[in-house]
Each structure stands twice: as structure tokens, then as C-alpha cells.
Amino acid sequence: MDAIEIGLSPRFGYTGSDPDLFDCDPTSKPEIYLTLVDLPDDLIVEQKYGLYLRGWNETAQKLNDEKAEGDQVALTIKAALDPDTLEWRWEIFNERIEGEPPRLGFKDAKSIAPNRLGEYADRHLTWGRNSVLGRLEKGPNASELLASSIRQARASFAAGDRSSFNEVIKLTEKVGANFLVPKAQAYEAQLDIHSGMLASGAVSLHDGNMPLRTLGSGSSRLMVAGVQNSGPQQNITLVDELELGLEPHRIMRLLRFLRSGFPQEREAPPIVHQTFLTTHSPVVVCELDVAELYCVRNSAGSVTVRCAQPADGQSETAQRHIRSSPHAFLAPRLLIGEGRTEVGFWRGLDDLWCADEQESFAYQGVVAIDGGGNDNSVKLGLHMQKLGYCCLALLDTDVVVSAANKQKFEEAGGLIAEWADNCDIERRIFLDVPWATVREIVDFALETSGEGRVLSNLRLANKGTADIDRAALDALPESDANREWLASAAILKVERKSGGKEDRSWFKNMTHGEQLGRIVFGCLPEIPQTPLAKTINEVRHWVDA
């Protein structure tokens, strides 16, 4: 966003700083190239920049140095930073120019300059030099009106009672005479308003007597966005962290407005605005169309921008990923589990790893997300991997996953970890943890799911061949068969008479999964060679890589 703002906002004497140089290297020469289409007519005439136009082919997504048939008229602006003086220089660019390239004029730049909507939007609610209201100003110039107001204020002050100043005036006259300070007439108190004290920025919108700049940051941003996108001309809007100060319902309203503006009169042609925005909010991501979402990656100075819409036509699948896992787009590394239990499980382990002075998932840029089933986890991982994210999919092995999808995911750079021996996470836990930990997990299930549900699941999982009550459960001895029995009861689904299946699982939510992770954490040192511990260590190694 800084690059767009700098490239389209020439300012005399505007200087950069060493951090603008790549890696603060004084030998680097930063250059910004911005290509614009849909330009104002007065900028593309021959007397202006008509001889330097280029062509943009929307279908081929290609920029041609000379306009070809079917191309849109385009103009490229170059901003270059001199590493010695740290001053920016703006000029028109194409590959045909010989000799000194033409400069981009200030007035021309003003007509295409972007509006930056950052944390401090209140300045745009005044008639300041570069404010939104100042750009929309029509009629008498604000400076002329201010000059007239200053004269009226001075006349009103002079007509008032100024006797309270008399003693001070006599004293200053005496001091002046003692130091031979020349005096043309007599000293008197007059109102002295400098232009810097009462510039055009001092005129602001008011609600009655209250200036609108006193609105909250969110309301100010909404007002400014509405004003700047309701003008008669196209504009480019830059929005830093759109969610700042806004509730979810107003975020949705602002996004809809930035897309289409307020309803226009039927006869009026549509005015198309362009908006670049950044966000840290899953609410914003969830509201975006897949074609509107771009992922930007910077790898050692090599910047890539990828649209979240896949090139293979899987737009509906990608849109579903945005709706179901918007927070996944806000972290660089994704641990994709089969469901909510896995997400909670890793959150629980992460809490205790942090308490054990290991680096947190957040510090390592990792977030655990619900993949929504094995096959979908791999599809989501493939989608995100292609967008520049680093993904590990942790899969159950009791459900068959498309081998073709797994291969595509791994070819894209994704990693796969699996629970061994046809297991999901619950079964693997019941099979591998010490029997004392199994008892602790069952007690947790009794506490959260209730004794009735736990005993009922055990009867159903045993297909009714053996009854069981609380006393028998408390006395249940350790055996492989009993571990399998408890595991089957913990993940039980039964057929409904009306069709479909009823999920009677004990731990199928994130909160229960977190506690399950905390319980398992305590016994990991006792079972280092089990498949459960090895898989957990494999994931932990990936997190720390």
C-alpha cells in the first residue's frame, strides 16, 4: 500500500529513508512501476502523455509496450528513489522512450492520486489540502472564505472592550523606548491570526456544534469511505486494516459499499472505483468473494501476489474454504486436522508446551484448523499450498482418502501425517495411553457427556451383547479388547429411524478436544515409542522447523 501511495502521489522534496532501500542497502535502487487504465481523457491526449501510452490485454493479463488491437489504453508511472539523496523522482515509463523521460505533473497526479484510509480518518472530515472533502470542493475557494473570516474576526475584536490590555501595552511601550525599538504609531492589542493557525484544514464538518472528527475511529472511516466513493470521478482507495473500530455488521456494510457504492440514479452511468485493503479479521475474509481475495508473499525480497480463485475452475470449492476457515488465510502455516476434536487437541497441547517453555504455535506462525473431513482436508491443503501457505494435513486412516488428491498435495509441497493402523485420533489415544490415563479420559467423558450417554454408548458399541453399569465401568480391567470397546463408544454414530446418523461422540467439539490434549500431554513421557507419541512428535518437529 505504501508503494501504491508513493507511486501515485508525487510531492516536491518528498524524501525516503534507509528502510525504503532493500535490506537498508545504500547500493540498492528502489523503483515502483504502476500501470493505470481507465484514465481521464485529458491525460491521454497527445499534448500530455498520449505519445507514451501502452496497452493492457485483460484477457491475456499482459502488458504490451505498444497498444495492440483489443488492448485497453494504459499509462505506466515510475517512481524511483535516489539512494544518495533519498529523494523520490516520478516520471512516465515505457520501453520506447529515448533520452530524458517526461515527468508526471503534480496537477495530473492529483487527479489520479489514491485516498488513504488509515487509522486516523478524521483529517478527511476537514477541508484540508489533501483531504477527501478538499478534493471534492466546489464554488468559492476555502482559502478565500477563511481570509474574509479572519478580517471579520479582527474587526469584531477591535470593536470590543480592550481596556484589560492597557497596563501591559504601556509597559511594552516603555521597554521599547528604553531599547530604542522604533514605533510607527501606538501599540494596541489586535487579533493576529496567522495562516498556519487558521488554514483550510480548520474548516471541518460539524453535527450541530460538535465536529465530526470527534466520532469514533470506525464511524469516521465509514463516513470518509462513503464520501470519497460517492464523488463524480473514479478513484483509488487504500484501506489499512478495514476492520479497525468496526463491528462485524458494519464491516459487512462497508465492504458492500466499497464494491458498489450508494445506489446511483438510473440514468447515471456506473462509476467504477478500485479498492486495495488489508485485514487481520476473519470477518472481512469471510465476506469477500474468492476472486477478490489476494495473498501477498515476500520471500527475501521476491514478492508474489496470488488470487485465491484457483486457475483450475474450482471456484465453488475455494469459496467454501473461505467461508468455513477464514482464519486460515491469516497465518502463514496451517496444521489441518480432520475435525474439531483435532483442533482442540492441538490447542490443548500447545498451551502445555508453552508452559513447558517451548515455542508456541503462534510464535511459529502455525494455526490448527478444522479441515472438515479427510478428503476435504487434503483439498483445502492443496488450495492453500498453491497460495503460498505451508501446510501439514493430519489424517485419520479409518477412512479412505483419494490417493490422487494426496499426491497433488504432496507435489505442491504439502506434508501428510497419519494416525497409524486404521485409526482416528480418539481410537489412537485409547490404544496407546497408559490405563490410568484411559480412566482419566473416561472420567472426563462422564463429567461432560453424562453417565447416561457414556453407558448407553458402551452398550450400543457392544451391540447389546453385554450390559454395563457404573460399578462395572469403574472396575473395568485393562485389556486390548476393552480399549477397543471404549474407543468405539467414544466415537459412536447410530442410524436414525428417519434416516441419517446421530453423532453420539464424547469429544466432538473444540473445548473437549482441548482437555483431551491436556490429559494426553501428561503421559507422553511414559509412551515415547507408541504410534500416538511418534505422530505427535512428528507434528511438533514440523511446527519447530
C-alpha positions, 0 to 999 in steps of 0.5 A: 500500500505504501508503494501504491501511495508513493507511486501515485502521489508525487510531492516536491522534496518528498524524501525516503529513508534507509528502510525504503532501500532493500535490506537498508542497502545504500547500493540498492535502487528502489523503483515502483512501476504502476500501470493505470487504465481507465484514465481521464481523457485529458491525460491521454491526449497527445499534448500530455502523455498520449505519445507514451501510452501502452496497452493492457490485454485483460484477457491475456493479463499482459502488458504490451509496450505498444497498444495492440488491437483489443488492448485497453489504453494504459499509462505506466508511472515510475517512481524511483528513489535516489539512494544518495539523496533519498529523494523520490523522482516520478516520471512516465515509463515505457520501453520506447522512450529515448533520452530524458523521460517526461515527468508526471505533473503534480496537477495530473497526479492529483487527479489520479492520486489514491485516498488513504484510509488509515487509522486516523480518518478524521483529517478527511472530515476537514477541508484540508489540502489533501483531504477527501472533502478538499478534493471534492470542493466546489464554488468559492475557494476555502482559502478565500472564505477563511481570509474574509473570516479572519478580517471579520474576526479582527474587526469584531475584536477591535470593536470590543472592550480592550481596556484589560490590555492597557497596563501591559501595552504601556509597559511594552511601550516603555521597554521599547523606548528604553531599547530604542525599538522604533514605533510607527504609531501606538501599540494596541492589542489586535487579533493576529491570526496567522495562516498556519493557525487558521488554514483550510484544514480548520474548516471541518464538518460539524453535527450541530456544534460538535465536529465530526472528527470527534466520532469514533475511529470506525464511524469516521472511516465509514463516513470518509469511505462513503464520501470519497466513493460517492464523488463524480470521478473514479478513484483509488482507495487504500484501506489499512486494516478495514476492520479497525473500530468496526463491528462485524455488521458494519464491516459487512456494510462497508465492504458492500459499499466499497464494491458498489457504492450508494445506489446511483440514479438510473440514468447515471452511468456506473462509476467504477472505483478500485479498492486495495485493503488489508485485514487481520479479521476473519470477518472481512475474509469471510465476506469477500468473494474468492476472486477478490481475495489476494495473498501477498508473499515476500520471500527475501525480497521476491514478492508474489501476489496470488488470487485465491480463485484457483486457475483450475475452475474450482471456484465453488470449492475455494469459496467454501474454504473461505467461508468455513476457515477464514482464519486460515488465510491469516497465518502463514502455516496451517496444521489441518486436522480432520475435525474439531476434536483435532483442533482442540487437541492441538490447542490443548497441547500447545498451551502445555508446551508453552508452559513447558517453555517451548515455542508456541504455535503462534510464535511459529506462525502455525494455526490448527484448523478444522479441515472438515473431513479427510478428503476435504482436508487434503483439498483445502491443503492443496488450495492453500499450498498453491497460495503460498501457505505451508501446510501439514494435513493430519489424517485419520486412516479409518477412512479412505482418502483419494490417493490422487488428491494426496499426491497433488498435495504432496507435489505442491509441497504439502506434508501428510501425517497419519494416525497409524493402523486404521485409526482416528485420533480418539481410537489412537489415544485409547490404544496407546495411553497408559490405563490410568490415563484411559480412566482419566479420559473416561472420567472426563467423558462422564463429567461432560457427556453424562453417565447416561450417554457414556453407558448407553454408548458402551452398550450400543458399541457392544451391540447389546451383547453385554450390559454395563453399569457404573460399578462395572465401568469403574472396575473395568480391567485393562485389556486390548479388547476393552480399549477397543470397546471404549474407543468405539463408544467414544466415537459412536454414530447410530442410524436414525429411524428417519434416516441419517446418523446421530453423532453420539461422540464424547469429544466432538467439539473444540473445548473437549478436544482441548482437555483431551490434549491436556490429559494426553500431554501428561503421559507422553513421557511414559509412551515415547515409542507408541504410534500416538507419541511418534505422530505427535512428535512428528507434528511438533518437529514440523511446527519447530522447523 
